[in-house]
């Protein structure tokens, strides 16, 4: 039963990743593109977690944590660049 749930999860988050890629390419504004990039990071984290569950390896959970930290910092830096034009004051 867990194999079917993992397959369903991979399919849903993979489809979400593709839809976010479309929004990143065709976003009408910069804010839409920043939100699409942030949501892509979240979908990537969820795919890492699902793969860690399916392969029964703990290293993917640590990789997902590092990916979450890097994704948060990059989203904040990109927002600061869009709003102020400079990242470091």
N, C-alpha and C positions, 0 to 999 in steps of 0.2 A: 504494500500500500504506500509506503514511503517513497518508493521509486516512481510511482505515478504522480505523487504530489511534487516531487522534485522536478520531474519532466514538465509538469504544468507550470511550476514556478520559473523554470528556465525559459519556457515559451513566453510567458507573460512579461517577464523582465527583459527578455530579448526583443520582443515587439515594442515595449516601451522605449528601449534604447534606440531602436530604429526610428520611431516616431519623434523622439527628441533630436535625433540627427537631422531629420527633415525640418524641424522647427529651428534648429541652429543654422541651417543653410538658408531658409526662406523667411526668417523672422522679420517682421516689419520694422522693429525697433531694436536698439541695442539692449534694452532691458529684457526683451523676450529672448534674446540670444544668451544673455547672462543666466537667466533662469533655466533655459534649456541646457546649458553647460553644467549648471549645478545639479539639475535633475539627472543628467547623464552620469555624474559622479555617484549619485545615490544609487542609480541602477547598476553601475559597475560594482559598487560595494555589495549590493544584494546578490549579484551573480557570483562574486568571490565567496560570499558566505554559503550560498547554495552548493557551490563546487566543493567547499570545505566539508560540508555535511555529506555530500555524495561520496567523496574520496576518503572520508574519515581521517583527515589530517588536520592538525591544529595550526599548522603554519599559515594556512589561508585566512584564519581568523586574525592573526597578527598582521598579515598583509592588508586585510580589509581595514584594520584600525589605522595603519599608516596611510593608506589611501584616503581615508576619511579626513585625517589631519591635513594632508597635502591639499585635498580638494577644498577644505574650508579656507585655508590660507590663500589659495589661488582665487577663490571666489571673492574674498574680501579685497585682495589686491586688485583684481579686475574692476570691482565696483569703485574702489578709490580712484583708479585711473580714469574711469568713465566720468565720475563726478568732478574730480579736481584736476585731472590732467597730469598728475604726478603721484607716484606711489609713496616715495619717501620724502618727507618734508625736511 
